[in-house]
Amino acid sequence: MPADALADSAPSGTELSGEALDLLHEGAQALGVSLSPAQLKQFVTLYGLLRQGATQMNLTALHSERDVVLKHFVDSLGALQATLWKEPERSSLQVLDLGTGAGFPALPLAISCPALKMTAMDATQKKVAFVERTAEALGLTVRGLSGRAEDLGQDPIHRGRYDVVVTRAVASLPVLAELALPLLKEGGWLIAQKGQLEDAEVAQGERAISLLGGELHPIQRSHLPFLGDARALVQVHKVAPTPAKYPRRPGIPNKRPLGNE
């Protein structure tokens, strides 16, 4: 279905233009992601629901359709450049989006890979509820989870449960490693999407990752399609159990990041 036809069929109030849909389609293709007409239509609906939700709560600082399409939708799909998604058994993966906010990258990933068992986690219950309602409206199976990563990482229900943890601009690499690695199964992967990533942060992060049972793989550096913003895709393989004392109490990982020595 042409982009203009999809835009015309959008629910009233979405205001997502054919030009914006072309950006989405071409931006996804630039990342190696092919979106079907049905998936593009889901993104149209997502845009409308995001706009409606933004009038009721602080979901996102981005408001123009170009920014939402490129900096939320396309940028989220950048997580699919990680090497692990090329494995044939990816459809059965348990994936946690840590710090999902308004549902990014969880919702775009669930649209593009609907077989993933996706959980969207955030400390703000209102945002989790929005993601759950939106996923239901899109016909997606996405479970919402409200809580802090420091607490969930010490909860036997969640510790060591997930095959993949995805994050997007949540925290510095040392802090992120302490929040995410306890939630992963051995053999699992942390996929962290970041912007500019300095060598000092990588070095400190690598020390923290090693303490937590992880192994840092080569960082994939690229640029966001059409905007040119720097992007770094961090991939961490969990190769050993995380020591029981991690994560530390809420707030401590951020105040005293690991790997400083």
Residue frames as qw, qx, qy, qz and C-alpha x, y, z in Angstrom:
[[0.000, 0.888, 0.460, 0.000, 0.00, 0.00, 0.00],
 [0.386, 0.572, -0.052, 0.722, 1.47, 3.44, -0.91],
 [0.304, -0.139, -0.508, 0.794, 2.49, 5.72, 1.95],
 [0.249, -0.112, -0.047, -0.961, -0.19, 8.29, 1.06],
 [0.646, -0.274, -0.555, -0.447, -2.88, 5.62, 1.19],
 [0.577, -0.247, -0.667, 0.402, -1.67, 4.47, 4.59],
 [0.109, -0.044, -0.301, 0.946, -1.69, 8.02, 5.88],
 [0.429, -0.185, -0.277, -0.840, -5.24, 8.55, 4.56],
 [0.705, -0.290, -0.610, -0.215, -6.39, 5.39, 6.35],
 [0.314, 0.085, -0.650, 0.687, -4.95, 6.51, 9.69],
 [0.245, -0.676, -0.664, 0.207, -7.28, 7.12, 12.62],
 [0.049, 0.892, 0.180, 0.411, -8.44, 10.73, 12.90],
 [0.410, -0.899, 0.145, -0.060, -5.89, 12.95, 14.62],
 [0.868, -0.191, 0.191, 0.417, -2.76, 11.00, 13.80],
 [0.203, 0.954, -0.116, -0.189, -1.67, 13.55, 11.20],
 [0.578, -0.387, 0.590, 0.411, 1.20, 11.32, 10.04],
 [0.475, 0.697, -0.188, -0.504, 1.93, 12.39, 6.47],
 [0.937, 0.344, 0.030, 0.057, 2.91, 10.31, 3.49],
 [0.367, 0.762, -0.428, 0.320, 6.31, 12.04, 3.58],
 [0.416, -0.585, 0.594, -0.364, 6.83, 10.90, 7.17],
 [0.931, -0.001, 0.332, -0.153, 5.87, 7.34, 6.26],
 [0.756, 0.598, -0.203, 0.172, 8.39, 7.42, 3.43],
 [0.008, 0.738, -0.563, 0.371, 11.03, 8.49, 5.96],
 [0.720, -0.339, 0.521, -0.308, 10.06, 5.58, 8.20],
 [0.949, 0.279, 0.143, -0.044, 10.13, 3.07, 5.35],
 [0.616, 0.675, -0.288, 0.285, 13.43, 4.29, 3.94],
 [0.199, -0.716, 0.546, -0.387, 15.03, 4.78, 7.35],
 [0.852, -0.218, 0.432, -0.201, 14.15, 1.22, 8.34],
 [0.894, 0.437, 0.000, 0.100, 15.54, -0.07, 5.05],
 [0.278, 0.794, -0.438, 0.317, 18.80, 1.80, 5.69],
 [0.423, -0.529, 0.647, -0.351, 19.09, -0.24, 8.89],
 [0.198, 0.174, -0.949, -0.173, 18.34, -3.50, 7.09],
 [0.276, 0.273, 0.787, -0.478, 14.76, -3.72, 8.38],
 [0.163, -0.179, -0.657, -0.714, 11.92, -4.39, 5.94],
 [0.294, 0.228, 0.584, -0.721, 8.48, -3.22, 7.10],
 [0.121, 0.389, 0.852, 0.330, 5.30, -4.61, 5.54],
 [0.194, -0.461, -0.284, -0.818, 2.27, -2.41, 4.76],
 [0.644, -0.595, -0.463, -0.133, 0.57, -3.87, 7.86],
 [0.641, -0.340, -0.288, 0.625, 3.54, -2.95, 10.03],
 [0.180, 0.209, 0.093, 0.957, 3.67, 0.57, 8.57],
 [0.406, -0.579, -0.399, -0.584, 0.00, 0.92, 9.44],
 [0.691, -0.527, -0.425, 0.251, 0.79, -0.11, 13.03],
 [0.457, -0.109, -0.124, 0.874, 3.35, 2.69, 13.17],
 [0.123, -0.444, -0.294, -0.837, 0.70, 5.13, 11.93],
 [0.615, -0.619, -0.429, -0.232, -1.57, 4.04, 14.78],
 [0.685, -0.330, -0.316, 0.567, 1.30, 4.23, 17.26],
 [0.252, 0.195, 0.021, 0.948, 2.01, 7.81, 16.21],
 [0.356, -0.551, -0.329, -0.679, -1.61, 8.79, 16.79],
 [0.731, -0.553, -0.398, 0.035, -1.75, 7.13, 20.21],
 [0.601, -0.125, -0.220, 0.758, 1.53, 8.76, 21.19],
 [0.027, 0.353, 0.112, 0.928, 0.18, 12.19, 20.28],
 [0.559, -0.591, -0.367, -0.451, -3.02, 11.56, 22.21],
 [0.774, -0.418, -0.370, 0.299, -1.12, 10.30, 25.24],
 [0.473, 0.123, -0.148, 0.860, 1.26, 13.25, 25.19],
 [0.217, -0.566, -0.148, -0.781, -1.66, 15.59, 25.91],
 [0.748, -0.568, -0.225, -0.258, -2.31, 13.73, 29.17],
 [0.770, -0.567, 0.151, 0.250, 1.20, 13.02, 30.46],
 [0.054, 0.844, -0.473, -0.248, 4.83, 13.84, 29.77],
 [0.957, 0.115, 0.262, 0.042, 5.60, 10.96, 27.39],
 [0.732, 0.176, 0.246, 0.611, 8.18, 12.51, 25.09],
 [0.147, -0.676, 0.023, 0.721, 9.95, 15.79, 24.43],
 [0.138, -0.079, 0.667, 0.728, 9.68, 15.16, 20.68],
 [0.419, 0.507, 0.483, -0.578, 6.59, 16.54, 18.96],
 [0.444, 0.549, -0.361, -0.609, 7.16, 17.01, 15.22],
 [0.959, 0.162, 0.136, -0.190, 6.31, 14.00, 13.10],
 [0.631, 0.621, -0.432, 0.174, 9.81, 14.00, 11.59],
 [0.093, -0.576, 0.684, -0.439, 11.44, 13.86, 15.03],
 [0.770, -0.160, 0.464, -0.408, 9.10, 11.14, 16.27],
 [0.922, 0.367, -0.055, -0.113, 9.57, 9.03, 13.14],
 [0.604, 0.586, -0.457, 0.288, 13.36, 9.33, 13.02],
 [0.021, 0.540, -0.630, 0.558, 14.37, 9.76, 16.67],
 [0.644, -0.190, 0.555, -0.491, 11.87, 7.30, 18.15],
 [0.919, 0.251, 0.162, -0.258, 10.68, 4.85, 15.49],
 [0.742, 0.571, -0.326, 0.129, 13.73, 4.49, 13.25],
 [0.006, 0.660, -0.640, 0.394, 16.21, 4.93, 16.08],
 [0.736, -0.262, 0.501, -0.372, 14.52, 2.13, 18.05],
 [0.942, 0.321, 0.023, -0.091, 14.84, -0.19, 15.06],
 [0.310, 0.755, -0.556, 0.161, 18.59, 0.39, 15.20],
 [0.574, -0.444, 0.637, -0.259, 18.72, -2.19, 18.00],
 [0.932, 0.230, 0.246, -0.135, 18.06, -4.84, 15.34],
 [0.514, 0.737, -0.434, 0.066, 21.55, -4.27, 13.95],
 [0.461, -0.563, 0.662, -0.181, 22.94, -6.31, 16.85],
 [0.295, 0.338, -0.857, -0.252, 24.42, -9.60, 15.71],
 [0.259, 0.021, 0.902, -0.345, 22.28, -11.75, 18.03],
 [0.609, 0.398, 0.262, -0.634, 19.09, -11.05, 16.03],
 [0.499, 0.471, -0.598, -0.415, 20.56, -12.98, 13.12],
 [0.116, -0.152, 0.969, -0.158, 20.29, -16.21, 15.11],
 [0.365, -0.208, -0.727, -0.543, 17.39, -18.44, 13.94],
 [0.381, -0.443, -0.786, 0.201, 15.98, -19.00, 17.44],
 [0.064, 0.100, -0.199, 0.973, 15.38, -15.29, 18.05],
 [0.446, -0.392, -0.430, -0.680, 11.60, -15.73, 17.88],
 [0.705, -0.465, -0.534, 0.019, 11.54, -17.43, 21.27],
 [0.412, 0.184, -0.399, 0.798, 13.64, -14.80, 23.07],
 [0.346, -0.799, -0.459, 0.179, 12.47, -13.22, 26.32],
 [0.385, 0.402, 0.010, 0.831, 13.28, -9.52, 25.88],
 [0.302, -0.759, -0.427, 0.387, 13.17, -6.77, 28.52],
 [0.269, 0.682, 0.083, 0.675, 13.15, -3.09, 27.58],
 [0.519, -0.454, -0.429, 0.584, 14.76, -1.45, 30.61],
 [0.084, -0.503, -0.103, 0.854, 13.51, 2.11, 31.07],
 [0.351, 0.430, 0.730, 0.398, 10.95, 1.98, 28.28],
 [0.051, 0.241, 0.025, -0.969, 9.43, 5.43, 28.85],
 [0.591, 0.352, 0.053, -0.724, 6.75, 5.85, 26.19],
 [0.908, 0.187, 0.349, -0.135, 7.54, 2.40, 24.79],
 [0.616, 0.732, -0.285, 0.053, 10.87, 2.81, 23.02],
 [0.260, 0.306, -0.690, -0.602, 12.42, 0.65, 21.78],
 [0.389, 0.076, 0.884, -0.248, 9.87, -1.97, 22.97],
 [0.598, 0.547, 0.395, -0.433, 6.94, -1.07, 20.70],
 [0.476, 0.687, -0.404, -0.371, 8.88, -0.62, 17.42],
 [0.006, -0.370, 0.928, 0.042, 10.74, -3.87, 18.12],
 [0.457, 0.203, 0.805, -0.320, 7.47, -5.68, 18.84],
 [0.604, 0.635, 0.074, -0.476, 5.96, -4.34, 15.61],
 [0.416, 0.651, -0.581, -0.255, 8.93, -5.43, 13.51],
 [0.327, 0.204, -0.918, 0.089, 9.47, -8.76, 15.34],
 [0.638, -0.364, -0.019, -0.678, 6.04, -9.74, 16.75],
 [0.870, -0.114, -0.480, -0.008, 7.19, -13.20, 17.86],
 [0.310, 0.321, -0.583, 0.679, 9.49, -11.73, 20.51],
 [0.518, -0.628, -0.574, 0.086, 8.28, -12.14, 24.09],
 [0.244, 0.491, -0.121, 0.828, 8.59, -8.47, 25.05],
 [0.433, -0.699, -0.485, 0.298, 8.40, -6.93, 28.52],
 [0.208, 0.675, 0.009, 0.708, 8.45, -3.13, 28.82],
 [0.585, -0.511, -0.464, 0.425, 9.76, -1.93, 32.20],
 [0.142, 0.599, -0.059, 0.786, 9.74, 1.55, 33.68],
 [0.227, -0.143, -0.661, 0.701, 9.73, 3.07, 37.16],
 [0.305, 0.122, 0.118, -0.937, 6.72, 5.24, 36.27],
 [0.368, 0.278, 0.872, -0.168, 3.46, 3.28, 36.44],
 [0.455, 0.690, 0.206, -0.524, 1.55, 5.73, 34.21],
 [0.272, 0.615, -0.590, -0.447, 4.03, 5.18, 31.39],
 [0.144, -0.098, 0.984, 0.046, 3.85, 1.41, 31.80],
 [0.432, 0.480, 0.665, -0.375, 0.04, 1.58, 31.63],
 [0.414, 0.712, -0.151, -0.547, 0.27, 3.68, 28.45],
 [0.118, 0.440, -0.832, -0.318, 2.58, 1.13, 26.83],
 [0.273, 0.137, 0.943, -0.135, 0.24, -1.74, 27.76],
 [0.465, 0.627, 0.416, -0.466, -2.83, 0.05, 26.35],
 [0.322, 0.701, -0.391, -0.502, -0.96, 1.00, 23.21],
 [0.053, -0.276, 0.940, 0.194, 0.34, -2.51, 22.64],
 [0.388, 0.346, 0.818, -0.246, -3.19, -3.88, 22.99],
 [0.445, 0.727, 0.136, -0.505, -4.50, -1.35, 20.47],
 [0.256, 0.645, -0.607, -0.388, -1.75, -2.39, 18.05],
 [0.960, 0.089, -0.138, -0.228, -2.51, -6.09, 18.47],
 [0.446, 0.524, -0.655, 0.312, 0.86, -6.73, 20.09],
 [0.828, -0.468, -0.303, 0.057, 1.72, -8.94, 23.03],
 [0.333, 0.493, -0.409, 0.692, 3.82, -6.69, 25.27],
 [0.612, -0.573, -0.516, 0.178, 3.86, -7.16, 29.04],
 [0.007, -0.818, 0.157, -0.553, 4.22, -4.07, 31.22],
 [0.747, -0.298, -0.438, 0.401, 6.38, -4.09, 34.34],
 [0.101, -0.893, 0.064, -0.433, 6.59, -1.23, 36.84],
 [0.805, -0.548, -0.018, 0.226, 9.57, -1.01, 39.18],
 [0.014, -0.889, 0.445, 0.106, 13.19, -0.04, 39.65],
 [0.773, 0.408, -0.486, 0.023, 15.88, -2.14, 38.04],
 [0.054, 0.484, -0.735, 0.472, 17.82, -2.28, 41.33],
 [0.623, -0.128, 0.538, -0.553, 14.86, -3.98, 43.02],
 [0.895, 0.301, -0.047, -0.326, 13.92, -6.23, 40.10],
 [0.536, 0.559, -0.624, 0.105, 17.50, -7.41, 39.76],
 [0.064, -0.300, 0.832, -0.462, 17.35, -8.82, 43.29],
 [0.739, 0.058, 0.285, -0.608, 13.87, -10.32, 42.82],
 [0.425, -0.147, 0.879, 0.156, 14.04, -14.08, 42.08],
 [0.600, 0.591, 0.505, -0.190, 11.10, -13.68, 39.69],
 [0.462, 0.882, -0.036, -0.078, 13.16, -11.43, 37.41],
 [0.239, -0.745, 0.595, 0.187, 16.81, -12.06, 38.22],
 [0.236, -0.292, 0.879, 0.292, 18.43, -14.18, 35.52],
 [0.591, 0.423, 0.622, -0.291, 15.17, -14.50, 33.57],
 [0.508, 0.789, 0.052, -0.342, 15.72, -12.62, 30.31],
 [0.825, 0.213, 0.309, 0.422, 17.56, -13.59, 27.13],
 [0.385, 0.411, 0.154, 0.812, 17.99, -9.98, 26.03],
 [0.159, -0.774, -0.354, 0.501, 17.86, -6.61, 27.77],
 [0.392, 0.524, 0.297, 0.696, 17.51, -3.61, 25.44],
 [0.232, -0.750, -0.294, 0.545, 17.94, -0.01, 26.50],
 [0.408, 0.640, 0.263, 0.596, 18.05, 3.35, 24.80],
 [0.139, 0.560, -0.166, 0.800, 19.92, 6.29, 26.38],
 [0.662, -0.626, -0.398, -0.105, 19.09, 5.18, 29.94],
 [0.564, -0.798, 0.171, 0.126, 22.37, 5.70, 31.83],
 [0.113, 0.752, -0.640, -0.111, 26.14, 5.64, 31.55],
 [0.733, 0.235, -0.624, -0.134, 27.61, 2.29, 30.57],
 [0.206, 0.188, -0.836, 0.472, 28.91, 1.35, 34.07],
 [0.439, 0.031, 0.472, -0.764, 25.52, 2.13, 35.65],
 [0.752, 0.230, -0.249, -0.566, 23.63, 0.41, 32.86],
 [0.528, 0.252, -0.810, 0.033, 25.72, -2.74, 33.22],
 [0.022, -0.064, 0.811, -0.582, 24.89, -3.01, 36.93],
 [0.563, 0.168, 0.277, -0.761, 21.18, -2.52, 36.28],
 [0.747, 0.340, -0.293, -0.490, 20.90, -4.87, 33.31],
 [0.402, 0.369, -0.838, -0.008, 23.29, -7.79, 33.71],
 [0.254, -0.080, 0.840, -0.474, 21.66, -9.25, 36.87],
 [0.676, 0.304, 0.258, -0.620, 18.41, -9.56, 34.89],
 [0.603, 0.491, -0.522, -0.349, 20.01, -11.64, 32.14],
 [0.987, -0.093, 0.133, -0.005, 20.35, -15.40, 31.89],
 [0.439, -0.506, 0.598, 0.439, 23.87, -16.69, 31.43],
 [0.422, 0.197, 0.726, 0.507, 24.41, -16.57, 27.69],
 [0.186, 0.854, 0.480, -0.072, 22.07, -13.57, 27.41],
 [0.454, 0.298, 0.182, 0.820, 22.79, -10.22, 25.81],
 [0.056, -0.764, -0.276, 0.580, 22.59, -6.57, 26.78],
 [0.412, 0.465, 0.425, 0.658, 21.92, -4.38, 23.73],
 [0.187, -0.736, -0.283, 0.586, 22.38, -0.72, 24.65],
 [0.417, 0.676, 0.326, 0.512, 21.72, 2.08, 22.19],
 [0.373, -0.689, -0.129, 0.607, 23.72, 5.22, 22.91],
 [0.379, 0.925, 0.026, -0.001, 24.64, 8.44, 21.18],
 [0.322, 0.746, -0.504, 0.292, 28.15, 9.83, 21.52],
 [0.914, -0.398, -0.047, 0.054, 30.19, 7.30, 23.49],
 [0.078, 0.871, -0.467, 0.131, 33.56, 8.46, 24.79],
 [0.661, 0.291, -0.666, 0.185, 36.54, 6.16, 25.28],
 [0.053, -0.321, 0.670, -0.667, 36.63, 6.90, 29.03],
 [0.723, -0.073, 0.240, -0.644, 33.05, 5.68, 29.47],
 [0.873, 0.233, -0.391, -0.175, 33.82, 2.55, 27.46],
 [0.422, 0.370, -0.722, 0.404, 36.90, 1.79, 29.58],
 [0.302, -0.211, 0.603, -0.707, 35.05, 2.25, 32.87],
 [0.818, 0.072, 0.009, -0.571, 32.08, 0.32, 31.51],
 [0.751, 0.294, -0.590, -0.036, 34.28, -2.58, 30.46],
 [0.140, 0.279, -0.782, 0.540, 35.70, -2.87, 33.99],
 [0.541, -0.052, 0.420, -0.726, 32.18, -2.85, 35.47],
 [0.830, 0.215, -0.277, -0.433, 30.96, -5.38, 32.91],
 [0.541, 0.308, -0.763, 0.175, 33.77, -7.76, 33.82],
 [0.142, -0.188, 0.709, -0.664, 32.89, -7.53, 37.54],
 [0.637, 0.117, 0.285, -0.706, 29.26, -8.36, 36.71],
 [0.651, 0.050, 0.757, 0.027, 29.93, -11.46, 34.61],
 [0.615, 0.738, 0.210, -0.181, 29.79, -9.85, 31.19],
 [0.583, -0.130, 0.452, 0.663, 32.01, -9.54, 28.16],
 [0.264, 0.767, 0.040, -0.583, 31.97, -6.40, 26.03],
 [0.700, 0.332, 0.511, 0.372, 31.90, -7.02, 22.29],
 [0.313, 0.017, 0.256, 0.915, 33.15, -4.53, 19.67],
 [0.196, 0.621, 0.395, -0.648, 31.00, -1.41, 19.61],
 [0.398, 0.470, 0.613, 0.495, 29.14, -0.74, 16.36],
 [0.045, -0.541, -0.115, 0.832, 29.29, 2.96, 15.52],
 [0.269, 0.473, 0.679, 0.492, 26.94, 4.46, 12.94],
 [0.085, 0.087, 0.060, -0.991, 24.70, 7.45, 12.24],
 [0.395, 0.470, 0.664, -0.427, 20.94, 7.87, 12.44],
 [0.365, 0.374, 0.649, 0.554, 19.48, 7.82, 8.90],
 [0.113, 0.790, 0.411, 0.441, 18.60, 11.25, 7.43],
 [0.337, -0.939, -0.037, -0.065, 19.84, 13.15, 10.51],
 [0.586, 0.559, -0.421, 0.409, 23.43, 11.98, 10.82],
 [0.505, -0.716, 0.320, -0.362, 23.37, 11.90, 14.63],
 [0.251, 0.435, -0.852, 0.148, 26.11, 9.68, 16.05],
 [0.879, -0.273, 0.015, -0.390, 24.98, 6.31, 17.37],
 [0.116, 0.449, -0.872, 0.156, 26.83, 3.57, 19.24],
 [0.881, -0.174, -0.237, -0.372, 25.40, 0.07, 19.63],
 [0.142, -0.533, 0.771, -0.319, 26.84, -1.64, 22.71],
 [0.881, -0.047, -0.383, -0.274, 26.62, -5.44, 22.90],
 [0.205, -0.524, 0.734, -0.379, 27.48, -7.26, 26.11],
 [0.753, -0.025, -0.628, -0.194, 27.41, -11.05, 26.40],
 [0.603, -0.577, 0.387, -0.392, 26.74, -12.47, 29.87],
 [0.658, 0.356, -0.663, 0.019, 29.30, -15.25, 30.24],
 [0.380, -0.010, -0.790, 0.480, 29.24, -15.84, 34.02],
 [0.335, -0.720, -0.607, 0.033, 26.84, -15.39, 36.95],
 [0.005, 0.727, -0.104, 0.679, 26.50, -11.89, 38.38],
 [0.281, 0.033, -0.732, 0.620, 27.71, -11.75, 42.03],
 [0.252, -0.617, -0.745, 0.014, 24.76, -11.78, 44.43],
 [0.247, -0.554, -0.306, 0.734, 25.55, -8.34, 45.86],
 [0.057, 0.225, -0.321, -0.918, 24.70, -6.67, 42.55],
 [0.170, 0.660, 0.042, 0.730, 22.70, -4.66, 41.80],
 [0.237, -0.094, -0.566, 0.784, 23.18, -2.52, 44.88],
 [0.062, 0.620, 0.635, -0.456, 20.38, -0.58, 46.58],
 [0.328, 0.803, 0.425, 0.259, 18.32, 1.90, 44.53],
 [0.013, 0.998, -0.050, 0.043, 20.31, 5.00, 43.68],
 [0.618, -0.612, 0.399, 0.291, 23.71, 3.58, 44.65],
 [0.739, 0.222, 0.441, 0.459, 24.76, 2.43, 41.14],
 [0.311, 0.842, 0.205, 0.390, 24.29, 5.98, 39.88],
 [0.322, -0.932, 0.152, -0.064, 26.00, 7.62, 42.87],
 [0.406, -0.625, 0.650, 0.149, 28.95, 5.24, 42.98],
 [0.827, 0.453, -0.205, -0.262, 29.38, 3.63, 39.55],
 [0.887, -0.227, 0.336, 0.222, 31.45, 0.48, 39.30],
 [0.775, 0.407, 0.191, 0.443, 34.71, 0.45, 37.38],
 [0.003, -0.993, 0.059, -0.106, 36.07, 3.74, 38.74],
 [0.660, -0.615, 0.344, 0.260, 39.25, 2.21, 40.10]]
